[in-house]
């Protein structure tokens, strides 16, 4: 098993909905144990997205457990495919992670949450921002932009901001045709670390809608945790995303 901490969560649904005018949308996803999609969800994820008149997209996500207790929040802002900021609070473990972009560089910060306040848990780290740098909320618009390449069988490489590690990791997306739906209305993609690290990492499996280019299903490592005795362990899960209304699909346009 890899020792790499991978905090990867496609927590939003829809930068693919970016438009030239202000826009707002909400979506719900249900999170299950793998193999237990027919049972009760472990968590409910609610995401709201707004795009302002300047073309900046603001995403806010909350995740609650089956008892209604808040487990995680995320707030992210970006324009086109370029991150502005991404802040996550992992309330199960009282940790917070911040990725902030300024002057072509990404700064990573890791905190402990003590009495409701963020206390630095380690020194901040800064790295140059590459053109293919993304985080979870940027994944869908980036994959939409690379749709033709992916559909033709090409591999798409990214630098993925791994907030829990405080740096970015090289990942690659590639087609998994065996996961395509029989009606050809959704295609399968796999995602795993590039290079040697990928040999020790089970790929994340994605199912994207052909019409909207948005997630229908996610299977793999999430930033959520499960309790194992007195310890918190990473949660590998299935996330099922609700469908998008036809009235919303008509508003789609590519990011600017």
C-alpha positions, 0 to 999 in steps of 0.5 A: 500500500502506498504511503502517499497521502492523496487528498482527492475529491471531485467535490464540485460538479460543474465549472462546465456550466460557466457562462458569460453572465452571472450564474448559479446552480446547486447539486447533491451527491451521495457517498457510499461504502464501495459495493454498498450503493444500494444501502444508506449513504454514509455522507451527503454532499451539497455543492453550490456554484456561482459565476459572477460578472467577472467570470470568476466561479465560486464553489462552496461544498458541505459534507454531512454524515448520516446523523447530519453532523458536518464532516467537511467543507470546501470553498474554491474560486477560479477563473477559466481553468486557473485556480485563485484559492481553495480552502478545505476544512476536514472537521473529522480530524480538525484539520484545514488546508489552503491553496492560494495562488499569487504571481504565478505561484501556489502557496500550500498551508496546513493547519490544525483547528483548535477551539475553532481557530486555525493554527499552523501545523507546518511551514507553508510551502510555495511552488511555481504554478504550471499551466496544467495545475488543478484541484478537485473543483477544477477537474471537471472543466479541465477534463471538458477542455481535454475531452477530444484528447481523452476520447481519442485515447490520449493520456492527459497529464496534470499537476494535482494540488494535494492539500493534505501533503502541502504540494502538487503531485503528477497525475494522469487521466486516461480512458477506461472503455470497459466502464462506458455505459451500454447506452454510450451516454457516459464514458469511463476514465481512470486517474492515477499518479504518474511515474513510479508512484502509480505502480503502488496506487489503485486508480480512481475510477470516474464516469462522466456524462457525454452530454454535460461532461460532468461526473455521474460516478466516482470511486476511490480515495476521498478526503473523508475518514472512517473510524477504526478503533481510536484511529481515523483511516482514509475512506475509499468510497463511491460517490453518486452524483445527481442528474442535471436538469435539462433546463440547466444543460441548455445554459452550458458554455465553455469557460473563458 
